[in-house]
Amino acid sequence: MRAWTFMTHLAMLAGSAAPQMALAAEPPPALAPSSKWQVDYAPNECRLIRTFGEGKERTILQLSRYDPADRIEMLLAGPHIPATDRRVPVSVATSTMADVPGIQAQGFASTGQVPATLRFQPDVDLPKAFRSDVAAGKPTIMRVNFVRRYVMQFDLGSMKGALAALDQCSDDLIKSWGLDPAALRSATRGPQPVGNIATWFQPDDYPAGAARIGLAGAVIIRLLIGSDGSIQNCAVTKSGGDKAFQDATCQAATKRGRFEPAIGPDGKPMASVWVQRINWEPGAPFFTVR
């Protein structure tokens, strides 16, 4: 599956008229899948993509993973999603977990050929909920309850095969970085930054052109950390904003970042990987979030 497939789905959705949002307190019937799961081996992440519903209710679900941890970033796309000006709490439930804790998401309005999207913060509890359904032998019915009484349900079916495909893709991605996925999973401790990450990024690092016009940016970087704690490589996994933020993030991280190496099950230092999101905001201290 090629990386353009998700954008192709988005373009198809953009032509659909927006349906009425669910306003009842009770969730509507679960949308049935209208496509099979598709696995997208993107250059820097693994994606599971599936379409649900037909016509005005047509919705795309994407589950992606871009680091070795069992952490999933979820995205919903469809003309019916309300926009918010920031990330807010959102209620998500599956067949065996009535309330997946701590999930936040932000709604984005349609722009051009891209329909409205609901982008969730990367989360470790969401895959736990899916795996709990699999362990219980139950098909997953996922409910999403967002702002302004927006409620939708999706019949995901058994997640066993989909999660296995995502796990395999993730292992293949880690191998492409020159690391052993089994060894990473067995580590007793991941690589630890030395000192405050925020001190890696200084005012002079801010891209001059972006600073002059008040542009902000967000970059997720992946650092390969050697068994001696050295930064061996920096790659941009995802970014939002001008490309200058990508270059500035890797330059600052490799220049000032210091690490204690990961520790293997034998108690010895081992090569590993560290993934982090860096937010750039003009006129405010830099800060980092997962």
Secondary structure, 3 states (H helix, E strand, C coil): CCCHHHHHHHHHHHCCCCCCCCCCCCCCCCECECCCCEEEECCCCEEEEEEECCHHHCEEEEEEECCCCCCEEEEEECCCCCCCCCCEECEEECCCCCCCCCCEEEEECCECCECCEEEECCECHHHHHHHHHHHCCCCEEEEEEECCCEEEEEEEECCHHHHHHHHHHHHHHHHHCCCCHHHHHHCCECCEECCCHHHHCCHHHCCHHHHHCCCCEEEEEEEEECCCCCEEEEEEEEEECCHHHHHHHHHHHHHHCCEECEECCCCCEECEEEEEEEEECCCCCCEEEC
